[in-house]
Amino acid sequence: MSTITCSRCGRTTEPMASTDFGGALGETLLAHTCPACWKEWEGQRVIVINEYRLNLSNPDHFSTLMRSMKEFLRLPE
Ligand SMILES: [Zn+2]
């Protein structure tokens, strides 16, 4: 895979070099999210965590964050 089309911004770019996520989610991120949009999400993630007062060791809170990430990045299910 040399280039990807980003689900969020629609640009065709180089994929991210790697992600923190393994498995299907990691593959989806690499295939559908450009490095610029990932950087935007990293900023947005802090806002989401603060806004919802998420405690990421709580599985329910973690899944809320994952849902926000998928919406923000417009990842396919
Ligand atoms: Zn993008």
N, CA, C, O and the ligand as a Tripos MOL2 file, in Angstrom:
@<TRIPOS>MOLECULE
protein
  309   307    78     0     0
PROTEIN
NO_CHARGES

@<TRIPOS>ATOM
      1 N           0.8560   -1.1890    0.0000 N.3       1 MET1
      2 CA          0.0000    0.0000    0.0000 C.3       1 MET1
      3 C           0.8940    1.2410    0.0000 C.2       1 MET1
      4 O           1.5450    1.5330    1.0030 O.2       1 MET1
      5 N           0.9290    1.9740   -1.1210 N.am      2 SER2
      6 CA          1.8310    3.1320   -1.1600 C.3       2 SER2
      7 C           1.1050    4.4200   -0.7870 C.2       2 SER2
      8 O           1.6830    5.2790   -0.1210 O.2       2 SER2
      9 N          -0.1620    4.5700   -1.2080 N.am      3 THR3
     10 CA         -0.9280    5.7330   -0.7710 C.3       3 THR3
     11 C          -2.2950    5.2670   -0.2970 C.2       3 THR3
     12 O          -2.7510    4.1710   -0.6240 O.2       3 THR3
     13 N          -2.9370    6.1340    0.4880 N.am      4 ILE4
     14 CA         -4.2850    5.8540    0.9770 C.3       4 ILE4
     15 C          -5.1480    7.0770    0.6930 C.2       4 ILE4
     16 O          -4.6340    8.1790    0.4970 O.2       4 ILE4
     17 N          -6.4610    6.8760    0.6730 N.am      5 THR5
     18 CA         -7.3860    8.0010    0.6080 C.3       5 THR5
     19 C          -8.0080    8.1570    1.9840 C.2       5 THR5
     20 O          -8.6380    7.2350    2.5010 O.2       5 THR5
     21 N          -7.8270    9.3220    2.5650 N.am      6 CYS6
     22 CA         -8.2560    9.5540    3.9390 C.3       6 CYS6
     23 C          -9.7850    9.6780    4.0000 C.2       6 CYS6
     24 O         -10.3910   10.3950    3.2050 O.2       6 CYS6
     25 N         -10.3950    8.9710    4.9530 N.am      7 SER7
     26 CA        -11.8570    9.0170    5.1010 C.3       7 SER7
     27 C         -12.3270   10.3810    5.5830 C.2       7 SER7
     28 O         -13.4570   10.7790    5.3000 O.2       7 SER7
     29 N         -11.4790   11.1020    6.3070 N.am      8 ARG8
     30 CA        -11.9310   12.3610    6.8900 C.3       8 ARG8
     31 C         -11.7850   13.5110    5.9050 C.2       8 ARG8
     32 O         -12.7370   14.2580    5.6800 O.2       8 ARG8
     33 N         -10.6030   13.6620    5.3150 N.am      9 CYS9
     34 CA        -10.3610   14.8460    4.4820 C.3       9 CYS9
     35 C         -10.4130   14.5290    2.9920 C.2       9 CYS9
     36 O         -10.4510   15.4420    2.1670 O.2       9 CYS9
     37 N         -10.4140   13.2490    2.6400 N.am     10 GLY10
     38 CA        -10.5270   12.8700    1.2450 C.3      10 GLY10
     39 C          -9.2420   12.9820    0.4450 C.2      10 GLY10
     40 O          -9.2220   12.6770   -0.7470 O.2      10 GLY10
     41 N          -8.1540   13.4230    1.1010 N.am     11 ARG11
     42 CA         -6.8940   13.5220    0.3670 C.3      11 ARG11
     43 C          -6.2830   12.1500    0.1610 C.2      11 ARG11
     44 O          -6.4770   11.2380    0.9640 O.2      11 ARG11
     45 N          -5.5450   12.0210   -0.9210 N.am     12 THR12
     46 CA         -4.7600   10.8140   -1.1510 C.3      12 THR12
     47 C          -3.3410   11.1180   -0.7290 C.2      12 THR12
     48 O          -2.6900   11.9900   -1.3030 O.2      12 THR12
     49 N          -2.8590   10.4040    0.2730 N.am     13 THR13
     50 CA         -1.5560   10.7140    0.8550 C.3      13 THR13
     51 C          -0.8220    9.4300    1.2120 C.2      13 THR13
     52 O          -1.3360    8.3220    1.0610 O.2      13 THR13
     53 N           0.3840    9.6230    1.6840 N.am     14 GLU14
     54 CA          1.1090    8.5230    2.3150 C.3      14 GLU14
     55 C           0.3510    8.1140    3.5680 C.2      14 GLU14
     56 O          -0.2070    8.9710    4.2540 O.2      14 GLU14
     57 N           0.3190    6.8360    3.8770 N.am     15 PRO15
     58 CA         -0.3130    6.4270    5.1400 C.3      15 PRO15
     59 C           0.5660    6.8030    6.3370 C.2      15 PRO15
     60 O           1.7340    7.1560    6.1750 O.2      15 PRO15
     61 N          -0.0070    6.7210    7.5280 N.am     16 MET16
     62 CA          0.8030    6.8710    8.7350 C.3      16 MET16
     63 C           1.8260    5.7420    8.7810 C.2      16 MET16
     64 O           1.5900    4.6470    8.2710 O.2      16 MET16
     65 N           2.9670    6.0330    9.4020 N.am     17 ALA17
     66 CA          4.0080    5.0110    9.4900 C.3      17 ALA17
     67 C           3.5810    3.8670   10.4050 C.2      17 ALA17
     68 O           3.9090    2.7070   10.1560 O.2      17 ALA17
     69 N           2.8510    4.2010   11.4580 N.am     18 SER18
     70 CA          2.4210    3.1720   12.3950 C.3      18 SER18
     71 C           1.2960    3.7300   13.2540 C.2      18 SER18
     72 O           1.0380    4.9340   13.2250 O.2      18 SER18
     73 N           0.6260    2.8760   14.0150 N.am     19 THR19
     74 CA         -0.3680    3.3520   14.9760 C.3      19 THR19
     75 C          -0.1290    2.6560   16.3040 C.2      19 THR19
     76 O           0.5900    1.6600   16.3900 O.2      19 THR19
     77 N          -0.7510    3.2070   17.3350 N.am     20 ASP20
     78 CA         -0.6690    2.5720   18.6520 C.3      20 ASP20
     79 C          -1.6210    1.4010   18.7550 C.2      20 ASP20
     80 O          -1.5710    0.6360   19.7180 O.2      20 ASP20
     81 N          -2.5030    1.2540   17.7500 N.am     21 PHE21
     82 CA         -3.5290    0.2240   17.8350 C.3      21 PHE21
     83 C          -3.1390   -0.9890   17.0100 C.2      21 PHE21
     84 O          -2.6270   -0.8640   15.8970 O.2      21 PHE21
     85 N          -3.3850   -2.1500   17.5650 N.am     22 GLY22
     86 CA         -3.1500   -3.3760   16.8220 C.3      22 GLY22
     87 C          -4.4420   -3.8600   16.1870 C.2      22 GLY22
     88 O          -5.4750   -3.1960   16.2720 O.2      22 GLY22
     89 N          -4.3770   -5.0060   15.5600 N.am     23 GLY23
     90 CA         -5.5610   -5.6840   15.0680 C.3      23 GLY23
     91 C          -6.3010   -4.9170   13.9960 C.2      23 GLY23
     92 O          -5.7200   -4.1350   13.2420 O.2      23 GLY23
     93 N          -7.6150   -5.1640   13.9470 N.am     24 ALA24
     94 CA         -8.4350   -4.6050   12.8740 C.3      24 ALA24
     95 C          -8.4660   -3.0840   12.9490 C.2      24 ALA24
     96 O          -8.4240   -2.4110   11.9180 O.2      24 ALA24
     97 N          -8.5410   -2.5330   14.1700 N.am     25 LEU25
     98 CA         -8.6110   -1.0770   14.2840 C.3      25 LEU25
     99 C          -7.3320   -0.4290   13.7640 C.2      25 LEU25
    100 O          -7.3850    0.5810   13.0630 O.2      25 LEU25
    101 N          -6.1850   -1.0090   14.1050 N.am     26 GLY26
    102 CA         -4.9180   -0.4800   13.6020 C.3      26 GLY26
    103 C          -4.8720   -0.4970   12.0820 C.2      26 GLY26
    104 O          -4.4310    0.4610   11.4490 O.2      26 GLY26
    105 N          -5.3330   -1.6020   11.5090 N.am     27 GLU27
    106 CA         -5.3350   -1.7080   10.0420 C.3      27 GLU27
    107 C          -6.2830   -0.6960    9.4210 C.2      27 GLU27
    108 O          -5.9740   -0.0990    8.3890 O.2      27 GLU27
    109 N          -7.4530   -0.5010   10.0570 N.am     28 THR28
    110 CA         -8.4180    0.4710    9.5440 C.3      28 THR28
    111 C          -7.8180    1.8740    9.5930 C.2      28 THR28
    112 O          -7.9610    2.6520    8.6500 O.2      28 THR28
    113 N          -7.1540    2.1870   10.6860 N.am     29 LEU29
    114 CA         -6.5470    3.5170   10.8110 C.3      29 LEU29
    115 C          -5.4830    3.7330    9.7420 C.2      29 LEU29
    116 O          -5.4320    4.7870    9.1090 O.2      29 LEU29
    117 N          -4.6420    2.7350    9.5490 N.am     30 LEU30
    118 CA         -3.5740    2.8870    8.5590 C.3      30 LEU30
    119 C          -4.1450    3.0260    7.1530 C.2      30 LEU30
    120 O          -3.5750    3.7240    6.3140 O.2      30 LEU30
    121 N          -5.2650    2.3650    6.8970 N.am     31 ALA31
    122 CA         -5.8370    2.3640    5.5470 C.3      31 ALA31
    123 C          -6.7240    3.5720    5.2770 C.2      31 ALA31
    124 O          -6.9790    3.8940    4.1170 O.2      31 ALA31
    125 N          -7.2020    4.2530    6.3240 N.am     32 HIS32
    126 CA         -8.2350    5.2820    6.1290 C.3      32 HIS32
    127 C          -7.9300    6.6380    6.7380 C.2      32 HIS32
    128 O          -8.7250    7.5650    6.5800 O.2      32 HIS32
    129 N          -6.8110    6.7860    7.4250 N.am     33 THR33
    130 CA         -6.5460    8.0470    8.1250 C.3      33 THR33
    131 C          -5.1790    8.5790    7.7320 C.2      33 THR33
    132 O          -4.1710    7.8800    7.8360 O.2      33 THR33
    133 N          -5.1580    9.8410    7.2730 N.am     34 CYS34
    134 CA         -3.8770   10.4360    6.8760 C.3      34 CYS34
    135 C          -3.1610   10.9810    8.1190 C.2      34 CYS34
    136 O          -3.7910   11.2200    9.1500 O.2      34 CYS34
    137 N          -1.8550   11.1710    8.0140 N.am     35 PRO35
    138 CA         -1.1080   11.6600    9.1810 C.3      35 PRO35
    139 C          -1.6190   13.0090    9.6940 C.2      35 PRO35
    140 O          -1.6170   13.2390   10.9030 O.2      35 PRO35
    141 N          -2.0540   13.9020    8.8060 N.am     36 ALA36
    142 CA         -2.5300   15.2230    9.2450 C.3      36 ALA36
    143 C          -3.8050   15.1000   10.0670 C.2      36 ALA36
    144 O          -3.9530   15.7590   11.0970 O.2      36 ALA36
    145 N          -4.7370   14.2460    9.6050 N.am     37 CYS37
    146 CA         -5.9840   14.0700   10.3570 C.3      37 CYS37
    147 C          -5.7190   13.3720   11.6760 C.2      37 CYS37
    148 O          -6.3900   13.6550   12.6690 O.2      37 CYS37
    149 N          -4.7620   12.4720   11.7070 N.am     38 TRP38
    150 CA         -4.4240   11.8290   12.9790 C.3      38 TRP38
    151 C          -3.9080   12.8690   13.9690 C.2      38 TRP38
    152 O          -4.2500   12.8260   15.1510 O.2      38 TRP38
    153 N          -3.0900   13.8000   13.4930 N.am     39 LYS39
    154 CA         -2.6040   14.8700   14.3700 C.3      39 LYS39
    155 C          -3.7710   15.6940   14.9090 C.2      39 LYS39
    156 O          -3.7960   16.0650   16.0830 O.2      39 LYS39
    157 N          -4.7430   15.9750   14.0280 N.am     40 GLU40
    158 CA         -5.9250   16.7120   14.4880 C.3      40 GLU40
    159 C          -6.6620   15.9370   15.5600 C.2      40 GLU40
    160 O          -7.1120   16.5070   16.5540 O.2      40 GLU40
    161 N          -6.7840   14.6260   15.3540 N.am     41 TRP41
    162 CA         -7.4680   13.8060   16.3600 C.3      41 TRP41
    163 C          -6.7070   13.8360   17.6940 C.2      41 TRP41
    164 O          -7.3210   13.8620   18.7610 O.2      41 TRP41
    165 N          -5.3800   13.8310   17.6290 N.am     42 GLU42
    166 CA         -4.6160   13.8580   18.8750 C.3      42 GLU42
    167 C          -4.9470   15.1070   19.6880 C.2      42 GLU42
    168 O          -5.0030   15.0590   20.9170 O.2      42 GLU42
    169 N          -5.1640   16.2260   18.9950 N.am     43 GLY43
    170 CA         -5.5920   17.4370   19.6940 C.3      43 GLY43
    171 C          -7.0220   17.3000   20.1970 C.2      43 GLY43
    172 O          -7.3270   17.6500   21.3360 O.2      43 GLY43
    173 N          -7.8970   16.7840   19.3310 N.am     44 GLN44
    174 CA         -9.3020   16.6180   19.6850 C.3      44 GLN44
    175 C          -9.4750   15.6390   20.8420 C.2      44 GLN44
    176 O         -10.3570   15.8070   21.6850 O.2      44 GLN44
    177 N          -8.6260   14.6170   20.8720 N.am     45 ARG45
    178 CA         -8.7160   13.5890   21.9160 C.3      45 ARG45
    179 C          -8.5980   14.2080   23.3110 C.2      45 ARG45
    180 O          -9.3180   13.8290   24.2350 O.2      45 ARG45
    181 N          -7.6780   15.1650   23.4450 N.am     46 VAL46
    182 CA         -7.5000   15.8320   24.7370 C.3      46 VAL46
    183 C          -8.7810   16.5680   25.1160 C.2      46 VAL46
    184 O          -9.2010   16.5470   26.2730 O.2      46 VAL46
    185 N          -9.3960   17.2200   24.1270 N.am     47 ILE47
    186 CA        -10.6360   17.9690   24.3760 C.3      47 ILE47
    187 C         -11.7500   17.0050   24.8010 C.2      47 ILE47
    188 O         -12.4850   17.2730   25.7510 O.2      47 ILE47
    189 N         -11.8670   15.8780   24.0830 N.am     48 VAL48
    190 CA        -12.9170   14.9000   24.4040 C.3      48 VAL48
    191 C         -12.7070   14.3450   25.8150 C.2      48 VAL48
    192 O         -13.6550   14.2410   26.5940 O.2      48 VAL48
    193 N         -11.4800   13.9940   26.1350 N.am     49 ILE49
    194 CA        -11.1930   13.4220   27.4650 C.3      49 ILE49
    195 C         -11.5500   14.4270   28.5570 C.2      49 ILE49
    196 O         -12.1280   14.0560   29.5790 O.2      49 ILE49
    197 N         -11.2110   15.6830   28.3470 N.am     50 ASN50
    198 CA        -11.5220   16.7030   29.3570 C.3      50 ASN50
    199 C         -13.0130   16.9780   29.4240 C.2      50 ASN50
    200 O         -13.5850   17.1070   30.5070 O.2      50 ASN50
    201 N         -13.6440   17.0670   28.2450 N.am     51 GLU51
    202 CA        -15.0590   17.4250   28.2080 C.3      51 GLU51
    203 C         -15.9170   16.3700   28.8930 C.2      51 GLU51
    204 O         -16.8280   16.6980   29.6530 O.2      51 GLU51
    205 N         -15.6200   15.0920   28.6180 N.am     52 TYR52
    206 CA        -16.4220   14.0150   29.2080 C.3      52 TYR52
    207 C         -15.7870   13.4740   30.4800 C.2      52 TYR52
    208 O         -16.2890   12.5140   31.0640 O.2      52 TYR52
    209 N         -14.6820   14.0840   30.9180 N.am     53 ARG53
    210 CA        -13.9720   13.6320   32.1310 C.3      53 ARG53
    211 C         -13.7220   12.1330   32.0680 C.2      53 ARG53
    212 O         -14.0520   11.3900   32.9930 O.2      53 ARG53
    213 N         -13.1360   11.7090   30.9630 N.am     54 LEU54
    214 CA        -12.9460   10.2730   30.7460 C.3      54 LEU54
    215 C         -11.7740    9.7570   31.5660 C.2      54 LEU54
    216 O         -10.7130   10.3760   31.6400 O.2      54 LEU54
    217 N         -12.0010    8.6190   32.1680 N.am     55 ASN55
    218 CA        -10.9630    7.8740   32.8670 C.3      55 ASN55
    219 C         -10.6940    6.6300   32.0150 C.2      55 ASN55
    220 O         -11.4990    5.6990   31.9880 O.2      55 ASN55
    221 N          -9.5560    6.6280   31.3250 N.am     56 LEU56
    222 CA         -9.3490    5.6110   30.2850 C.3      56 LEU56
    223 C          -9.0800    4.2240   30.8450 C.2      56 LEU56
    224 O          -9.0150    3.2600   30.0810 O.2      56 LEU56
    225 N          -8.9220    4.0970   32.1570 N.am     57 SER57
    226 CA         -8.8370    2.7460   32.7190 C.3      57 SER57
    227 C         -10.2340    2.1590   32.9070 C.2      57 SER57
    228 O         -10.3740    0.9740   33.2110 O.2      57 SER57
    229 N         -11.2590    2.9740   32.7290 N.am     58 ASN58
    230 CA        -12.6430    2.4920   32.7690 C.3      58 ASN58
    231 C         -13.0520    2.0700   31.3530 C.2      58 ASN58
    232 O         -13.0550    2.8990   30.4430 O.2      58 ASN58
    233 N         -13.3960    0.7940   31.1560 N.am     59 PRO59
    234 CA        -13.7000    0.3080   29.7900 C.3      59 PRO59
    235 C         -14.8330    1.0790   29.1070 C.2      59 PRO59
    236 O         -14.7950    1.2910   27.8940 O.2      59 PRO59
    237 N         -15.8470    1.5010   29.8850 N.am     60 ASP60
    238 CA        -16.9430    2.2770   29.2810 C.3      60 ASP60
    239 C         -16.4310    3.6150   28.7690 C.2      60 ASP60
    240 O         -16.8120    4.0630   27.6870 O.2      60 ASP60
    241 N         -15.5680    4.2480   29.5510 N.am     61 HIS61
    242 CA        -15.0170    5.5310   29.1330 C.3      61 HIS61
    243 C         -14.1300    5.3480   27.9070 C.2      61 HIS61
    244 O         -14.1430    6.1580   26.9800 O.2      61 HIS61
    245 N         -13.3560    4.2590   27.9280 N.am     62 PHE62
    246 CA        -12.4730    4.0040   26.7930 C.3      62 PHE62
    247 C         -13.2930    3.7970   25.5210 C.2      62 PHE62
    248 O         -12.9170    4.2770   24.4520 O.2      62 PHE62
    249 N         -14.4150    3.0820   25.6370 N.am     63 SER63
    250 CA        -15.2110    2.8600   24.4260 C.3      63 SER63
    251 C         -15.8690    4.1600   23.9630 C.2      63 SER63
    252 O         -16.0890    4.3450   22.7660 O.2      63 SER63
    253 N         -16.1830    5.0560   24.8910 N.am     64 THR64
    254 CA        -16.6890    6.3780   24.4900 C.3      64 THR64
    255 C         -15.6310    7.1130   23.6660 C.2      64 THR64
    256 O         -15.9400    7.7340   22.6490 O.2      64 THR64
    257 N         -14.3870    7.0310   24.1190 N.am     65 LEU65
    258 CA        -13.3040    7.6920   23.3760 C.3      65 LEU65
    259 C         -13.1290    7.0580   21.9960 C.2      65 LEU65
    260 O         -12.9200    7.7620   21.0080 O.2      65 LEU65
    261 N         -13.2140    5.7300   21.9330 N.am     66 MET66
    262 CA        -13.0610    5.0540   20.6410 C.3      66 MET66
    263 C         -14.1820    5.4540   19.6810 C.2      66 MET66
    264 O         -13.9540    5.6460   18.4870 O.2      66 MET66
    265 N         -15.4110    5.5780   20.2310 N.am     67 ARG67
    266 CA        -16.5340    5.9770   19.3790 C.3      67 ARG67
    267 C         -16.2990    7.3890   18.8370 C.2      67 ARG67
    268 O         -16.5390    7.6610   17.6600 O.2      67 ARG67
    269 N         -15.8280    8.2810   19.7090 N.am     68 SER68
    270 CA        -15.5290    9.6490   19.2700 C.3      68 SER68
    271 C         -14.4590    9.6560   18.1900 C.2      68 SER68
    272 O         -14.5400   10.4140   17.2230 O.2      68 SER68
    273 N         -13.4670    8.8110   18.3650 N.am     69 MET69
    274 CA        -12.3810    8.7590   17.3820 C.3      69 MET69
    275 C         -12.9070    8.2960   16.0240 C.2      69 MET69
    276 O         -12.5680    8.8700   14.9890 O.2      69 MET69
    277 N         -13.7450    7.2440   16.0400 N.am     70 LYS70
    278 CA        -14.2720    6.7270   14.7750 C.3      70 LYS70
    279 C         -15.1430    7.7590   14.0810 C.2      70 LYS70
    280 O         -15.1200    7.8840   12.8560 O.2      70 LYS70
    281 N         -15.9190    8.5020   14.8780 N.am     71 GLU71
    282 CA        -16.7560    9.5560   14.2800 C.3      71 GLU71
    283 C         -15.8880   10.6760   13.7240 C.2      71 GLU71
    284 O         -16.0930   11.1360   12.6010 O.2      71 GLU71
    285 N         -14.9210   11.1070   14.5200 N.am     72 PHE72
    286 CA        -14.0640   12.2170   14.1070 C.3      72 PHE72
    287 C         -13.3190   11.8780   12.8170 C.2      72 PHE72
    288 O         -13.2240   12.7000   11.9060 O.2      72 PHE72
    289 N         -12.8030   10.6750   12.7580 N.am     73 LEU73
    290 CA        -11.9980   10.2620   11.5960 C.3      73 LEU73
    291 C         -12.8500    9.6640   10.4820 C.2      73 LEU73
    292 O         -12.3440    9.3130    9.4150 O.2      73 LEU73
    293 N         -14.1620    9.5520   10.7470 N.am     74 ARG74
    294 CA        -15.1040    8.9720    9.7800 C.3      74 ARG74
    295 C         -14.6360    7.5930    9.3220 C.2      74 ARG74
    296 O         -14.6490    7.2750    8.1330 O.2      74 ARG74
    297 N         -14.2290    6.7960   10.2820 N.am     75 LEU75
    298 CA        -13.7810    5.4520    9.9300 C.3      75 LEU75
    299 C         -14.9630    4.5970    9.5280 C.2      75 LEU75
    300 O         -16.0380    4.7100   10.1150 O.2      75 LEU75
    301 N         -14.7770    3.7330    8.5240 N.am     76 PRO76
    302 CA        -15.8360    2.7840    8.1750 C.3      76 PRO76
    303 C         -15.9600    1.7640    9.3070 C.2      76 PRO76
    304 O         -14.9800    1.4560    9.9850 O.2      76 PRO76
    305 N         -17.1760    1.2430    9.5030 N.am     77 GLU77
    306 CA        -17.3660    0.2370   10.5650 C.3      77 GLU77
    307 C         -16.7530   -1.0780   10.1600 C.2      77 GLU77
    308 O         -16.8100   -2.0450   10.9200 O.2      77 GLU77
    309 ZN         -7.0430   13.2430    6.3020 Zn       78 ZN78
@<TRIPOS>BOND
     1     1     2 1
     2     2     3 1
     3     3     4 2
     4     3     5 am
     5     5     6 1
     6     6     7 1
     7     7     8 2
     8     7     9 am
     9     9    10 1
    10    10    11 1
    11    11    12 2
    12    11    13 am
    13    13    14 1
    14    14    15 1
    15    15    16 2
    16    15    17 am
    17    17    18 1
    18    18    19 1
    19    19    20 2
    20    19    21 am
    21    21    22 1
    22    22    23 1
    23    23    24 2
    24    23    25 am
    25    25    26 1
    26    26    27 1
    27    27    28 2
    28    27    29 am
    29    29    30 1
    30    30    31 1
    31    31    32 2
    32    31    33 am
    33    33    34 1
    34    34    35 1
    35    35    36 2
    36    35    37 am
    37    37    38 1
    38    38    39 1
    39    39    40 2
    40    39    41 am
    41    41    42 1
    42    42    43 1
    43    43    44 2
    44    43    45 am
    45    45    46 1
    46    46    47 1
    47    47    48 2
    48    47    49 am
    49    49    50 1
    50    50    51 1
    51    51    52 2
    52    51    53 am
    53    53    54 1
    54    54    55 1
    55    55    56 2
    56    55    57 am
    57    57    58 1
    58    58    59 1
    59    59    60 2
    60    59    61 am
    61    61    62 1
    62    62    63 1
    63    63    64 2
    64    63    65 am
    65    65    66 1
    66    66    67 1
    67    67    68 2
    68    67    69 am
    69    69    70 1
    70    70    71 1
    71    71    72 2
    72    71    73 am
    73    73    74 1
    74    74    75 1
    75    75    76 2
    76    75    77 am
    77    77    78 1
    78    78    79 1
    79    79    80 2
    80    79    81 am
    81    81    82 1
    82    82    83 1
    83    83    84 2
    84    83    85 am
    85    85    86 1
    86    86    87 1
    87    87    88 2
    88    87    89 am
    89    89    90 1
    90    90    91 1
    91    91    92 2
    92    91    93 am
    93    93    94 1
    94    94    95 1
    95    95    96 2
    96    95    97 am
    97    97    98 1
    98    98    99 1
    99    99   100 2
   100    99   101 am
   101   101   102 1
   102   102   103 1
   103   103   104 2
   104   103   105 am
   105   105   106 1
   106   106   107 1
   107   107   108 2
   108   107   109 am
   109   109   110 1
   110   110   111 1
   111   111   112 2
   112   111   113 am
   113   113   114 1
   114   114   115 1
   115   115   116 2
   116   115   117 am
   117   117   118 1
   118   118   119 1
   119   119   120 2
   120   119   121 am
   121   121   122 1
   122   122   123 1
   123   123   124 2
   124   123   125 am
   125   125   126 1
   126   126   127 1
   127   127   128 2
   128   127   129 am
   129   129   130 1
   130   130   131 1
   131   131   132 2
   132   131   133 am
   133   133   134 1
   134   134   135 1
   135   135   136 2
   136   135   137 am
   137   137   138 1
   138   138   139 1
   139   139   140 2
   140   139   141 am
   141   141   142 1
   142   142   143 1
   143   143   144 2
   144   143   145 am
   145   145   146 1
   146   146   147 1
   147   147   148 2
   148   147   149 am
   149   149   150 1
   150   150   151 1
   151   151   152 2
   152   151   153 am
   153   153   154 1
   154   154   155 1
   155   155   156 2
   156   155   157 am
   157   157   158 1
   158   158   159 1
   159   159   160 2
   160   159   161 am
   161   161   162 1
   162   162   163 1
   163   163   164 2
   164   163   165 am
   165   165   166 1
   166   166   167 1
   167   167   168 2
   168   167   169 am
   169   169   170 1
   170   170   171 1
   171   171   172 2
   172   171   173 am
   173   173   174 1
   174   174   175 1
   175   175   176 2
   176   175   177 am
   177   177   178 1
   178   178   179 1
   179   179   180 2
   180   179   181 am
   181   181   182 1
   182   182   183 1
   183   183   184 2
   184   183   185 am
   185   185   186 1
   186   186   187 1
   187   187   188 2
   188   187   189 am
   189   189   190 1
   190   190   191 1
   191   191   192 2
   192   191   193 am
   193   193   194 1
   194   194   195 1
   195   195   196 2
   196   195   197 am
   197   197   198 1
   198   198   199 1
   199   199   200 2
   200   199   201 am
   201   201   202 1
   202   202   203 1
   203   203   204 2
   204   203   205 am
   205   205   206 1
   206   206   207 1
   207   207   208 2
   208   207   209 am
   209   209   210 1
   210   210   211 1
   211   211   212 2
   212   211   213 am
   213   213   214 1
   214   214   215 1
   215   215   216 2
   216   215   217 am
   217   217   218 1
   218   218   219 1
   219   219   220 2
   220   219   221 am
   221   221   222 1
   222   222   223 1
   223   223   224 2
   224   223   225 am
   225   225   226 1
   226   226   227 1
   227   227   228 2
   228   227   229 am
   229   229   230 1
   230   230   231 1
   231   231   232 2
   232   231   233 am
   233   233   234 1
   234   234   235 1
   235   235   236 2
   236   235   237 am
   237   237   238 1
   238   238   239 1
   239   239   240 2
   240   239   241 am
   241   241   242 1
   242   242   243 1
   243   243   244 2
   244   243   245 am
   245   245   246 1
   246   246   247 1
   247   247   248 2
   248   247   249 am
   249   249   250 1
   250   250   251 1
   251   251   252 2
   252   251   253 am
   253   253   254 1
   254   254   255 1
   255   255   256 2
   256   255   257 am
   257   257   258 1
   258   258   259 1
   259   259   260 2
   260   259   261 am
   261   261   262 1
   262   262   263 1
   263   263   264 2
   264   263   265 am
   265   265   266 1
   266   266   267 1
   267   267   268 2
   268   267   269 am
   269   269   270 1
   270   270   271 1
   271   271   272 2
   272   271   273 am
   273   273   274 1
   274   274   275 1
   275   275   276 2
   276   275   277 am
   277   277   278 1
   278   278   279 1
   279   279   280 2
   280   279   281 am
   281   281   282 1
   282   282   283 1
   283   283   284 2
   284   283   285 am
   285   285   286 1
   286   286   287 1
   287   287   288 2
   288   287   289 am
   289   289   290 1
   290   290   291 1
   291   291   292 2
   292   291   293 am
   293   293   294 1
   294   294   295 1
   295   295   296 2
   296   295   297 am
   297   297   298 1
   298   298   299 1
   299   299   300 2
   300   299   301 am
   301   301   302 1
   302   302   303 1
   303   303   304 2
   304   303   305 am
   305   305   306 1
   306   306   307 1
   307   307   308 2
@<TRIPOS>SUBSTRUCTURE
     1 MET1         2 RESIDUE 1 A MET
     2 SER2         6 RESIDUE 1 A SER
     3 THR3        10 RESIDUE 1 A THR
     4 ILE4        14 RESIDUE 1 A ILE
     5 THR5        18 RESIDUE 1 A THR
     6 CYS6        22 RESIDUE 1 A CYS
     7 SER7        26 RESIDUE 1 A SER
     8 ARG8        30 RESIDUE 1 A ARG
     9 CYS9        34 RESIDUE 1 A CYS
    10 GLY10       38 RESIDUE 1 A GLY
    11 ARG11       42 RESIDUE 1 A ARG
    12 THR12       46 RESIDUE 1 A THR
    13 THR13       50 RESIDUE 1 A THR
    14 GLU14       54 RESIDUE 1 A GLU
    15 PRO15       58 RESIDUE 1 A PRO
    16 MET16       62 RESIDUE 1 A MET
    17 ALA17       66 RESIDUE 1 A ALA
    18 SER18       70 RESIDUE 1 A SER
    19 THR19       74 RESIDUE 1 A THR
    20 ASP20       78 RESIDUE 1 A ASP
    21 PHE21       82 RESIDUE 1 A PHE
    22 GLY22       86 RESIDUE 1 A GLY
    23 GLY23       90 RESIDUE 1 A GLY
    24 ALA24       94 RESIDUE 1 A ALA
    25 LEU25       98 RESIDUE 1 A LEU
    26 GLY26      102 RESIDUE 1 A GLY
    27 GLU27      106 RESIDUE 1 A GLU
    28 THR28      110 RESIDUE 1 A THR
    29 LEU29      114 RESIDUE 1 A LEU
    30 LEU30      118 RESIDUE 1 A LEU
    31 ALA31      122 RESIDUE 1 A ALA
    32 HIS32      126 RESIDUE 1 A HIS
    33 THR33      130 RESIDUE 1 A THR
    34 CYS34      134 RESIDUE 1 A CYS
    35 PRO35      138 RESIDUE 1 A PRO
    36 ALA36      142 RESIDUE 1 A ALA
    37 CYS37      146 RESIDUE 1 A CYS
    38 TRP38      150 RESIDUE 1 A TRP
    39 LYS39      154 RESIDUE 1 A LYS
    40 GLU40      158 RESIDUE 1 A GLU
    41 TRP41      162 RESIDUE 1 A TRP
    42 GLU42      166 RESIDUE 1 A GLU
    43 GLY43      170 RESIDUE 1 A GLY
    44 GLN44      174 RESIDUE 1 A GLN
    45 ARG45      178 RESIDUE 1 A ARG
    46 VAL46      182 RESIDUE 1 A VAL
    47 ILE47      186 RESIDUE 1 A ILE
    48 VAL48      190 RESIDUE 1 A VAL
    49 ILE49      194 RESIDUE 1 A ILE
    50 ASN50      198 RESIDUE 1 A ASN
    51 GLU51      202 RESIDUE 1 A GLU
    52 TYR52      206 RESIDUE 1 A TYR
    53 ARG53      210 RESIDUE 1 A ARG
    54 LEU54      214 RESIDUE 1 A LEU
    55 ASN55      218 RESIDUE 1 A ASN
    56 LEU56      222 RESIDUE 1 A LEU
    57 SER57      226 RESIDUE 1 A SER
    58 ASN58      230 RESIDUE 1 A ASN
    59 PRO59      234 RESIDUE 1 A PRO
    60 ASP60      238 RESIDUE 1 A ASP
    61 HIS61      242 RESIDUE 1 A HIS
    62 PHE62      246 RESIDUE 1 A PHE
    63 SER63      250 RESIDUE 1 A SER
    64 THR64      254 RESIDUE 1 A THR
    65 LEU65      258 RESIDUE 1 A LEU
    66 MET66      262 RESIDUE 1 A MET
    67 ARG67      266 RESIDUE 1 A ARG
    68 SER68      270 RESIDUE 1 A SER
    69 MET69      274 RESIDUE 1 A MET
    70 LYS70      278 RESIDUE 1 A LYS
    71 GLU71      282 RESIDUE 1 A GLU
    72 PHE72      286 RESIDUE 1 A PHE
    73 LEU73      290 RESIDUE 1 A LEU
    74 ARG74      294 RESIDUE 1 A ARG
    75 LEU75      298 RESIDUE 1 A LEU
    76 PRO76      302 RESIDUE 1 A PRO
    77 GLU77      306 RESIDUE 1 A GLU
    78 ZN78       309 GROUP 0 **** ****
